[in-house]
């Protein structure tokens, strides 16, 4: 991987928080999947559509507390905030392919 994994992770959260869905889509491979406790997305299109149109609380921000990155993987720990109030904490585990995010496993509490 030639891109910096930590930079890609930060760009991912920045695009989500700024509602920049074209930028978000560009960060993900077409075969992107996400698995999280409440649902799974089996394609980039399904994930981006959900984030754009169906997010229950769309105006949140991600406060990153730590990012640990490797060559083909990265992990991020943080909190999702709504107007400064913590909604939940998360741990995201990223896998990369072709300098883009290919898989995301999310755990929350």
N, C-alpha and C positions, 0 to 999 in steps of 0.2 A: 504494500500500500504506500503510495507516494504522498497522499494528503495526511495531515496531522489529525489523528483520531480525536484528540481533545477539542480541536477547533471545529471539527464536524459536529461533535456533540453540542457544543455551545451554539453553533449555527442552527441546529435542530430546535433547541428551546427558544432561541431568539425568533425564529420564523413562526413557531406556534404562538408565542406571546404577542407578536406583532400582527397576527392574522395574515401573514404573507404566504398564502397557500401555494402559489406558483413556485416560490423559493423553497418551501417545504417539499413539494413534489420533486424538485430538482435534486434534493439531498438524498432521496430514496431510490433504490433500484426498482425497476418495474415489478419484480417478484417479491418486493418487501412484504414481510409479515410482522405482526405484533401480537403477542399473547400477553394478556393481563388478567387479573382475577375475575373481572366482570364480563369479559368478552374477548374475542380474537378477531383480527382482521387478516384476511388471506391474500390481500393485494394492496398495492400502493393506492389504487383508485378508491377502494373501499375505505381505507384509512383516511385519506385526504378529504373525501366526501363527508365522513363522519365529523372530522375536525372542523370543517367549514360550515356544515349545516345542522349537525345533531348534537354537538357537545352540550351537556346539561348546564354547565356554567362556563360560557365561552370567554369571559373576560378575566381569566386567571393569569397569574404570572408564576414562573418557576424560579425558585431561589435555589441555586446550586450550592451545596455544601462541600462536595468533593467530586472530583473526576479522577479516575485511575485508568490510564490508557496503555494499550499494547499495540502490537503491529496490526492485528486483524480484529481486535476486540477493545471494548472500553466499558467501564461501569460508572454510573453517576448516581449520587445520592443527593436528595434535596427535599424541598417542601413546595407544595402547590398553595399559593396564596390567592385570596379573593379580597381585594381592598385592604390588604395587610393582615387579614385573618388567615391563620393556617387551616386549610381544609383537610389535608392529609400529608403524610410523608411518603416518599417513594424511593425505590432503588430500581434503576434501569440498567439493563445489560444489553449492550449493542454488539452486533457483528457487522463487519464491513465487507463489501465486495466491489471491486472496480472504483475505489475511492468514494463510495456512497454507502449509506446505511442499508443493510440487507435484512436484518432481523433485529427485533427489539422485544425483550422479555421484561415486563414491568411487574413489580411487586409493590404493594401499597399497604399502609396501616394508618 
